[in-house]
């Protein structure tokens, strides 16, 4: 491990096969935690490559809890987080809108790390707990076309690595691999990063991991979501081709708004925002959701343009289908909770 650390400290990139070997060592309980920390810091200073990210994601996914689901076109819309925008839980809300529009969504999430409320925190406030077993997670996906994967539940081997990351106290390659390690086989994906310079590399990783179609966004102001506040930068992966493009809210018929207009708060505040959106309250929060869900529908191949996706996402909310999905998932969660109490 020390030799690899030194190689990276000298600024050398690792080949895919080399990174696979290193990743195996990272997940080996016998590997010294100081060596892992030194490697992660060196890699961050050097700057990660697509090969390094893809290799680590592959190994991390191999250690995840396996979920048995029927063959299907499943998507995730989880981003990397860490953009410091203090926005409400956009991708979590968008997941219900996507499901209401007919997408099959397996959404990754976690409790708060750098934000005031993580996906799992706001879901709990909305009546959806995070302690589903693997079978319950898969059953929810089969029944409702949407499920939520709480990261500590599906990646138990990350506990030790999480402690090392906390000691480092700065972003590492693991911030990039999170959205890439869904244990459910994904054919499509919509994900965001807060690094506009890395969108092409990240889309390359998705291609290496076998996605048939996907979109990576780095939003205006460095958000890991599409923003109403200005120019958003994207890369579309479609049948192996990588196509960069950019969009503003104006381009899809939505009103521009500053980032401050979609600031959230803790789990209670963000849950109230999401409920208001699903009840049809219009404004920047609503527009941000239909913008991102519309892009997700385009990434999933359900619509021919993002503008059409925005219209379908709007209908998912105003028809009540997005709220119905939320209520169905909450009812499922309550039923599971009652069974646990009965035992």
ZITA-V361850 format. One record per backbone hydrogen bond with DSSP energy under -1.0 kcal/mol. CO is the residue of the C=O (numbers start at 1). NH is the residue of the N-H. E is the energy in kcal/mol with one decimal. If there is no record, write none. Layout:
co = (CO:CO)
nh = (NH:NH)
e = (E:E)
//
This chain:
co = (1:2:3:4:5:6:7:8:15:16:17:18:19:20:21:22:23:25:28:32:33:34:35:36:37:38:39:40:41:42:43:49:50:51:52:53:54:55:56:57:58:61:74:74:75:76:86:88:89:90:91:93:94:95:96:97:98:99:104:105:107:109:110:118:119:120:121:122:123:124:133:134:135:136:137:138:139:140:141:145:147:149:150:150:151:154:155:156:158:159:160:161:162:163:164:165:172:173:174:177:178:187:187:189:191:192:195:198:199:200:201:202:203:204:205:206:207:212:213:214:215:216:217:218:219:223:228:232:233:234:235:236:237:238:241:243:245:247:249:249:250:258:259:260:262:266:267:268:269:270:271:272:273:274:275:276:277:283:284:285:286:287:288:289:290:291:292:293:294:295:296:297:298:305:306:307:308:309:310:311:312:313:314:315:316:317:320:321:322:323:324:325:326:327:328:329:330:331:332:333:334:335:336:337:338:339)
nh = (5:6:7:8:9:10:12:11:19:20:21:22:23:24:25:26:27:28:31:36:37:38:39:40:41:42:43:44:45:46:47:53:54:55:56:57:58:59:60:61:62:64:187:188:106:190:264:90:93:94:95:97:98:99:100:101:103:102:75:147:149:151:120:122:123:124:125:126:128:127:137:138:139:140:141:142:143:144:145:105:107:109:153:154:155:65:158:159:162:163:164:165:166:167:168:169:175:177:178:180:181:212:213:215:217:80:198:202:203:204:205:206:207:208:209:211:210:239:189:237:191:235:193:233:222:219:257:247:218:245:216:243:214:241:238:236:234:232:252:254:253:261:262:263:88:270:271:272:273:274:275:276:277:278:279:281:280:287:288:289:290:291:292:293:294:295:296:297:298:299:300:302:301:309:310:311:312:313:314:315:316:317:318:319:322:320:324:325:326:327:328:329:330:331:332:333:334:335:336:337:338:339:340:341:342:343)
e = (-2.4:-2.4:-2.0:-2.3:-2.6:-1.5:-1.8:-2.2:-2.5:-1.9:-1.7:-2.2:-2.9:-2.0:-1.6:-2.3:-1.8:-1.1:-1.9:-1.7:-2.4:-2.6:-2.3:-2.6:-2.3:-2.4:-2.7:-1.9:-2.2:-2.4:-2.5:-2.3:-2.8:-2.1:-2.0:-2.5:-2.2:-2.0:-2.8:-2.4:-1.6:-1.3:-1.5:-1.5:-2.9:-2.3:-3.0:-1.9:-1.9:-2.7:-1.6:-1.4:-2.9:-2.2:-2.3:-1.1:-2.5:-1.5:-2.4:-2.1:-2.9:-3.1:-2.0:-2.2:-2.3:-1.9:-1.6:-1.4:-3.1:-1.3:-2.6:-2.0:-2.4:-2.4:-1.6:-2.2:-2.5:-2.9:-1.7:-2.4:-2.6:-1.8:-1.7:-1.5:-2.2:-2.3:-2.0:-1.3:-3.2:-1.5:-1.7:-2.6:-2.1:-1.7:-1.9:-2.4:-1.8:-1.6:-1.2:-1.8:-1.4:-2.1:-1.7:-2.1:-2.0:-2.6:-2.2:-2.6:-2.3:-2.0:-1.9:-2.0:-2.0:-2.3:-2.0:-2.3:-1.4:-2.0:-1.0:-3.5:-2.4:-1.8:-2.4:-2.5:-1.9:-2.5:-1.2:-1.9:-2.6:-1.9:-2.2:-3.0:-2.1:-2.0:-2.4:-2.9:-3.0:-2.5:-1.5:-2.5:-1.8:-1.8:-1.7:-1.1:-1.5:-2.6:-2.5:-2.0:-2.0:-2.3:-2.4:-2.2:-2.2:-2.5:-1.2:-2.5:-2.2:-2.8:-2.4:-1.8:-2.4:-2.1:-2.2:-3.1:-1.9:-1.8:-2.2:-2.4:-1.6:-2.8:-2.0:-2.3:-1.3:-1.7:-2.6:-1.8:-2.3:-2.6:-2.3:-2.1:-1.9:-1.4:-2.8:-2.3:-2.5:-1.5:-2.2:-2.0:-2.0:-2.7:-2.3:-2.5:-2.4:-2.2:-2.2:-2.4:-2.4:-2.3:-2.3:-2.4:-2.4:-2.0:-2.1:-2.0:-2.4:-1.4)
//
